Amino acid sequence: MISVGEALAAIVEATPVLGAQRVELAEACGRVAAEDVVSARTVPAADNSAMDGFAVRGADVAAAGARLRIVGQVPAGSVRAATLAAGEAVRIYTGSVVPPGADTVVRVEDTETDGDTVVVTEAIALAANVRRAGEDVAPGAVVVHAGHLLGPADVGVLASIGCAALRVHARPRVAILSTGAELVEIDQTPGPGQVVNSNAWALAAAVREAGADPVVLPLVRDRLADVQVALERAATHDAVLSTGGVSVGDFDFVKEALDALGVRQLFWQVAQKPGKPLTFGRREDCLFFGLPGNPVSALVCFYVYVWPALRRLTGHRTLHLPTTRARLDAPVRTRGSLTEFVRVRLRVDGDEVVATPVRSQSSGVLSGMAGGAGLLIVPAGTAGAEAGTTARVILPAGHALATAEAAPELRSDSPADPRSARRGPG
């Protein structure tokens, strides 16, 4: 049995970065750039107006009360070739190119118009309301760096430089395989001793949230031959998540089946609660995670171990889920020999975050993890934590309290190294 930190380090070290594929810009949001994107354009291409108003020479409007002759206009999308002379003004609109000779734009609100004359009622600073050429993007600028998770603003910037397609890391395909004679599908009514296969649904949602594509496979009963065949078929994916069958019972066949398939198992059992009977291995480029069957244990192991592996596969630089520090408002008792992940509800009280342990810490009570619950980390070697203690809490992705800081207790970051990338489609 190994520690949480040792397990994480083994997983990160064994996980490659997927190769790159070219996608259209419309499909790029949420993907990770596989290479730098360098602009060949100047954005904006020319000085332009940030306001509706008048293009003028700054020297003419340094004092309030200037009277200027209106000599034309520049609608958006057009260009005026004539050079503006002293004492002249040109009507201009937001986005219009500033005509030659002009260096300042006066807002229409700061003017009064009298026929062909405009009176500037305020003193205007030189270069006011002018967007300079290249203010947004200069030629040769890196607008997207390799390893960056692309968001809507990135897509807009890429569009502005004419980048219609780019190379991103491939999205992992993750097989989800549930084992157990007691399981039934969601559209079936459980009989005596049976439960709905909620693990597959929870894990599929978590895989999507991590930026990968889940593939839910049919249920497998507790027979070694069946488990082995199912795992062999699942091995065509980038990663396999099996649930159940990894403990020491008479019908726990996953570990044995992995051995038979030639999977190099790097560890079995981690000194943690919940989720102790976890196994991880690799065969060629496929990662195998043997997760516990209890729903809380399976999801905790996903967040702590599978999440960073999927993030590394997709080329992310930040691997772990975000964390925050929170003050316990009730004591927590733990075994002391294990790292424990205590499910807590979080609230903000003044300038601090307060954590309340959920009523049941049973590994079968999945509702304790619903509603944005966090995982408070109680390190091995401590017999719990008293009320008032401040501890690190792992947050669900997108949680309102999320920060970019990874938990030091879990740190195993090995930034995605493009040199370790394996070939992907495209």
Buried (B, 14 or more C-beta within 10 A) or exposed (E): BBBBBBBBBBBBEBBBBBBBBEBEBEEBEBBBBBBEBEBEBBBBEEBBBEBBBBBBBBEBBBEEEBEBEBBBBBEEEEEBEEEBEEEBBBBBBBBBBBBEBBBBBBBBEBBEEEEEEBBBBBEBEEEBBBBEBBEBBEEEBEBBEBBBBBEEEBBEBBEBBEBEEBBBBBBBBBBBBBBBEBBBEEEEEEEEEBBBBBBBBBBBEBBEBBBBBBBBBEBBEBEBEBBBBBBEBBBEBBBBBBBBBBBEEEBBBBBEBBEBBEBEBBBBBBBBBBBBBBBBBBBEBBBBBBBBBBBBBBBBBBBBBBBBBBBBBBBBBBBBBBBBBBBBBEEBBBBEEBBBBBBBBBEEEEEEBBBBBBEEBEBEBBEBBEEEBBBBBBBBEBEBBEEEBEBBBBBBEEBEBBEEEBBEBBEBBBEBEBEEBEEBEE
